[in-house]
């Protein structure tokens, strides 16, 4: 039985490259956002309870 798949090896290889590049771009964006959150929590976001809870929730979602 012949599979109904018409992508060539070159097309699949090209897509794999795009996915690798996209993964790197997403990682870069997430690192920049994490740095921004860390900076906010470290410098600008100081309350008695909220900043600690916020930091805990950010760590939980980035782990």
C-alpha positions, 0 to 999 in steps of 0.5 A, a space after each residue: 500500500 502506497 502512503 499518501 505523502 508527497 513531500 520530498 526529502 529536501 522539503 522535509 529537511 528544509 522544514 526541519 531547519 525551519 523548526 530548529 530555527 523557530 525553536 531557537 527564536 522561541 528560546 531567545 524570546 522566553 529568555 528575554 521575557 524571563 530576564 524582564 520578569 526577574 528584573 521586575 521582581 528584583 527591582 521594581 516589584 516590592 510588596 509584602 506578599 504579592 512579589 513572593 507569590 508572583 515569583 513562585 507562580 512564575 517559577 512554577 510555569 517556567 520549570 
